[in-house]
Amino acid sequence: MGFKFETVKANRISQNIVEQIRGAILSGELKIGEQLPSEKDFSKHFGVSKSSLREAYRVLEAYGLLEIRQGMSGGAFIKEVDLTTVKDSLVNYFFFQNPGLREYTQIRNFLEPQVVRICAEKATIEDIEYLENNIKAMEQEPDGESFMSDLDSAFHKKLVDITGNKIISLVVESVQTALINIKRIVHTDDRFLKMVCNGHKKIVVSIRQRDPERASQAMVDHIMDVEKGMLSSKNGSMIITENGLLKQNQEK
């Protein structure tokens, strides 16, 4: 076995194993698709019990770095972290941190006006037609469910895809997913959905006109309208405030 892993101390056993394996992956010592040694051999190499090794494996699985396969050809395999795993982790983090709506607005205003500036310069005719067709589909969704979960997400995903920046895509898509979950909880109404649709229209018109400044301002206006609309949504069992999600009877 060529790995240069060290035996671990009694305290923080599983975390120590996680850090060593993760370090070996990030340094390139362990390659995507490579199988780790058997539990018996690897636990002996680390000087730990199989249960401690399995606990470390569970953490690495949660990170998206490891895949455990069952059966005769099974075992622990190094896995490439996919975007969905990272986005889900960020969305879960947002949920438990419960940031206020103003925090979502701030990060959106940092990123999305610049995103549409780039779109106004880079978007192809096919990209613009996709966005316009997305809006047409929105106008035919009076119930709002597909509007939010599929169409609204697809609209903003397309914008960041046009930039070609994977980091921006990760952050914007994660924030959008978190906001869509909140919109469901606070029960935004038809008037809110119409406002979102109109905001998207103004953004796409500016992109088609190849006007970065106008596109950027349209996005800022849209983001602020979304904040106002969500703050005024009172139909659900919870509301969103500048301090985060609250149950209706907790509002001060």
C-alpha positions in Angstrom: 0.0 0.0 0.0 1.7 3.2 -1.2 -0.4 5.7 0.7 1.5 7.8 3.3 -1.3 7.9 5.9 -0.4 8.2 9.6 -1.9 6.4 12.6 -4.3 8.6 14.4 -4.8 9.8 18.0 -7.6 8.6 20.2 -9.4 11.9 20.2 -10.9 13.1 17.0 -10.2 9.7 15.4 -12.8 9.8 12.6 -12.1 13.5 11.8 -8.4 12.8 11.6 -9.0 10.0 9.0 -11.3 12.3 7.1 -8.7 15.1 6.9 -6.0 12.6 5.8 -8.1 11.1 3.0 -9.4 14.4 1.9 -5.9 15.8 1.8 -4.8 12.8 -0.3 -7.6 13.5 -2.8 -7.0 17.2 -3.1 -3.2 16.7 -3.5 -3.8 14.2 -6.3 -2.4 11.1 -4.4 -5.8 9.5 -4.7 -7.5 9.7 -8.1 -11.2 9.9 -9.1 -12.5 6.3 -9.4 -9.7 4.8 -7.3 -10.7 2.2 -4.8 -9.5 2.4 -1.2 -8.0 -0.6 0.5 -10.4 -3.1 2.3 -11.8 -2.0 5.6 -9.7 -4.6 7.4 -6.4 -3.4 5.8 -7.2 0.3 6.0 -8.3 0.2 9.7 -5.2 -1.7 10.5 -3.1 0.8 8.6 -4.6 3.7 10.5 -4.5 1.8 13.8 -8.3 2.3 14.4 -11.4 0.1 14.6 -13.6 -0.6 11.6 -16.4 1.5 13.2 -14.1 4.6 13.4 -13.2 4.1 9.7 -16.8 3.7 8.7 -17.7 6.9 10.6 -15.0 8.7 8.6 -16.4 7.2 5.4 -19.9 8.5 6.2 -18.5 12.0 6.5 -16.6 11.7 3.2 -19.8 10.5 1.6 -21.6 13.5 2.9 -18.9 15.7 1.4 -19.5 13.9 -1.9 -15.9 12.7 -2.0 -16.5 9.0 -1.5 -18.9 6.4 -2.9 -19.6 3.2 -1.0 -20.6 0.3 -3.4 -22.1 -2.9 -2.2 -21.6 -6.5 -3.5 -18.7 -8.6 -4.6 -17.0 -5.8 -6.5 -18.0 -3.2 -3.9 -15.9 -1.1 -1.6 -15.0 2.6 -1.0 -14.2 4.6 -4.2 -13.0 8.1 -4.7 -15.7 10.2 -6.3 -15.7 13.6 -8.0 -17.8 16.1 -6.1 -20.8 17.1 -8.3 -22.5 20.5 -8.4 -25.8 19.1 -7.0 -24.1 17.8 -3.8 -22.4 21.2 -3.1 -25.6 23.2 -3.9 -27.6 20.9 -1.6 -25.1 21.4 1.2 -25.2 25.2 0.8 -29.0 25.2 0.7 -29.1 23.2 3.9 -26.6 25.6 5.5 -28.8 28.5 4.5 -31.9 26.8 6.1 -30.2 26.2 9.4 -28.5 29.6 9.6 -31.9 31.2 8.7 -30.5 34.5 7.2 -32.7 37.5 6.9 -34.1 38.4 3.5 -31.9 41.5 3.4 -28.9 39.2 3.4 -30.2 37.3 0.3 -30.9 40.6 -1.4 -27.3 41.8 -0.7 -25.6 38.8 -2.2 -28.0 38.9 -5.2 -27.1 42.6 -5.7 -23.4 41.8 -5.6 -23.6 39.1 -8.3 -26.7 39.1 -10.5 -26.5 42.6 -12.0 -23.0 41.7 -13.2 -24.3 38.4 -14.5 -26.8 40.1 -16.8 -24.2 42.6 -17.9 -22.2 39.7 -19.2 -25.3 38.1 -20.7 -26.0 41.3 -22.7 -22.6 40.9 -24.3 -22.3 37.1 -24.6 -25.9 35.7 -25.0 -26.5 34.0 -28.4 -29.8 34.3 -30.2 -30.6 30.8 -29.0 -29.9 31.8 -25.4 -32.3 34.8 -25.7 -35.0 32.6 -27.4 -34.7 30.1 -24.5 -35.2 32.9 -22.0 -38.2 34.3 -23.9 -39.8 30.8 -24.2 -39.2 30.4 -20.4 -41.2 33.6 -19.8 -44.0 32.5 -22.1 -44.2 29.2 -20.1 -44.4 31.3 -16.9 -47.4 33.2 -18.2 -49.2 29.9 -18.7 -48.6 28.7 -15.1 -51.4 30.3 -13.0 -51.0 27.8 -10.1 -47.4 28.8 -9.4 -45.9 25.5 -8.5 -44.0 24.8 -11.8 -43.4 28.5 -12.0 -41.3 28.5 -8.9 -39.7 25.1 -8.8 -38.9 24.7 -12.5 -39.3 27.8 -14.6 -37.9 30.5 -12.2 -35.0 28.2 -11.4 -34.4 27.5 -15.1 -34.4 31.2 -15.9 -31.7 32.2 -13.4 -29.7 29.1 -14.2 -29.6 30.0 -17.9 -28.4 33.5 -17.0 -25.4 32.2 -15.0 -24.7 29.4 -17.6 -24.3 32.1 -20.2 -21.5 33.7 -18.1 -19.5 30.4 -18.2 -18.4 31.0 -14.6 -18.8 27.9 -12.5 -18.3 29.7 -9.1 -20.9 32.3 -9.9 -23.2 29.5 -11.0 -22.8 27.6 -7.7 -23.6 30.6 -5.5 -26.4 32.1 -7.6 -28.2 28.7 -8.1 -27.9 27.9 -4.4 -29.3 31.2 -3.3 -32.1 30.9 -5.9 -33.0 27.4 -4.6 -33.1 28.7 -1.0 -35.3 31.6 -2.0 -37.7 29.3 -3.9 -38.0 27.1 -0.8 -38.9 30.3 1.2 -41.4 31.4 -1.4 -43.2 28.1 -0.9 -43.2 28.5 2.9 -44.6 32.1 2.9 -47.1 31.3 0.1 -46.4 34.1 -2.4 -49.6 34.9 -4.4 -50.5 35.4 -8.1 -49.6 39.1 -7.9 -46.1 38.2 -6.8 -45.8 35.7 -9.7 -46.9 38.3 -12.2 -44.4 40.7 -10.8 -41.6 38.2 -11.1 -42.6 37.5 -14.7 -42.6 41.2 -15.6 -39.2 41.6 -14.1 -37.8 38.8 -16.1 -39.3 40.3 -19.3 -37.5 43.6 -18.7 -34.2 41.8 -18.1 -34.5 39.8 -21.3 -35.5 42.9 -23.4 -32.3 44.6 -22.2 -30.2 41.5 -23.1 -31.7 41.3 -26.5 -31.0 45.0 -27.0 -27.3 44.4 -26.0 -27.6 47.0 -23.3 -25.5 46.0 -20.2 -26.4 49.0 -18.2 -30.1 48.7 -18.7 -29.9 44.9 -18.1 -28.1 45.5 -14.8 -30.6 48.1 -13.6 -33.5 45.8 -14.6 -32.0 43.1 -12.5 -31.5 45.5 -9.5 -35.2 46.6 -9.8 -36.3 42.9 -10.0 -34.3 41.9 -6.9 -35.7 44.8 -4.9 -39.3 44.0 -6.1 -38.8 40.3 -5.0 -37.7 41.5 -1.6 -40.7 43.7 -1.2 -43.1 41.1 -2.4 -41.7 38.4 -0.1 -41.8 40.7 2.9 -45.4 41.4 2.3 -46.4 37.7 1.9 -48.6 36.9 4.9 -50.6 33.9 3.7 -48.4 31.0 5.0 -47.8 29.7 8.4 -44.5 31.5 8.4 -43.3 34.9 7.1 -39.9 36.0 6.0 -38.4 39.1 7.7 -35.1 40.9 7.7 -34.2 38.6 10.6 -35.1 35.4 8.9 -38.1 33.0 8.8 -40.6 33.4 11.7 -43.8 31.8 12.6 -46.7 34.2 12.2 -47.3 34.5 15.9 -43.6 35.3 16.5 -43.6 38.5 14.5 -42.7 41.5 16.5 
